[in-house]
Amino acid sequence: MSRRTKVQGTGAVGKAAKAAFVVVALLVIAAVALGLGVIALAERYDRPTGEVADEGLSFTVGQGESGSAVARRLAQERVIRSELLFKLMMKARSLEHSLKAGTYRVESRMSGSEILGMIAEGRQVLLRLTIPEGATVRAVALAAEAAGVASADEVLAASGDAGLARSLGVAAETLDGYLYPDTYLLPRDAGGEALIELMVETFKRRVAEALPESASLSPQELHERLILASIVEREYRVPGEAPLMASVFSNRLRIGMALQSCATVVYVITERQGKPHPSRIFDRDLRIEDPYNTYKHPGLPPSPICNPGLTAISAAIRPAVSGYLYFRLVDEATGEHYFSATLDEHVRAASLAVKPIGR
């Protein structure tokens, strides 16, 4: 082969290589341009729709609802711009079957990807439920239903579940008394069992933090102190008097004297008999035959009569040391009581007092 032929051949290869390079470069540029276009398009369709009101809206994901169904409803309600893009984002993150059921608050400025992240992480709307000190289980159940956290029947069933009580380490057939009074934040329809478990766990944590000596009590001993605390809760009005009241009841228990707490009589009337709260207690009420009537039956009642707060629980675990066996309300306005060690002194104080009936 001549030298001229070789040179011509080499030139042809170079031209072909250049042409291939140009083609590849163009394809790369086209791919980049296409990618940028896709990204721009995705960003456009991921933006807020502008259809959500400034105050936002609630969106509920049903239990077991598919990702496709959620995307469809979001698009139909104009919460997202593109059902297809939402589905693609779910697929890219493997979330098609991982969306959390619940009720969510969609804000007006939320993009589709932000909405997806919120639902995937389960950042639900939280409802506020406040339980006051001294609330009965029935009051807790009604408050939970009113707040939308759980139905009253669910709460009552969970609080009376002996198996649940055992699993939570409670030495009782029900969880009466262990539902710690506090403000709770829960998702809508959290359910009775979830609420009860949260309240009991809060009780255990708060008592352990405030009263470390409670750890030395057996579950049965703690339960007995809690029954006492529930009575103190319904009797005291001035927090500083709670340990003295606990001492009165503890002294009576020690000598086998009936507790004679009017709060237990009120409990019988309102919770056991389902009657309105009485404005005053009559002698006939003290004679009601019921195991919770501490005028008729010595010792502690069968279970707590309410869910006490930390003041009453602390008083029952740390009662004052005293020789008192009686107390009587002497100032209706301030809620102060007169404490005495003898019946004669207690009777003499009657001229100063108005008979208490508990809260």
Secondary structure, 3 states (H helix, E strand, C coil): CCHHHHHHHHHHHHHHHHHHHHHHHHHHHHHHHHHHHHHHHHHHHHCCCCCCCCCCEEEEECCCCCHHHHHHHHHHCCCCCCHHHHHHHHHHCCCCCCCCCEEEEECCCCCHHHHHHHHHHCCCCEEEEECCCCECHHHHHHHHHHHCCCCHHHHHHHHCCHHHHHHCCCCCCCCCCCCCCCEEEEECCCCHHHHHHHHHHHHHHHHHHHCHHHHHCCHHHHHHHHHHHHHHHHHCCCHHHHHHHHHHHHHHHHHCCCCCCHHHHHHHHHHHCCCCCCCCCCHHHHCCCCCCCCCCCCCCCCCCCCECCHHHHHHHHCCCCCCCCEEEEEECCCCEEEEECCHHHHHHHHHHCCCCCCC
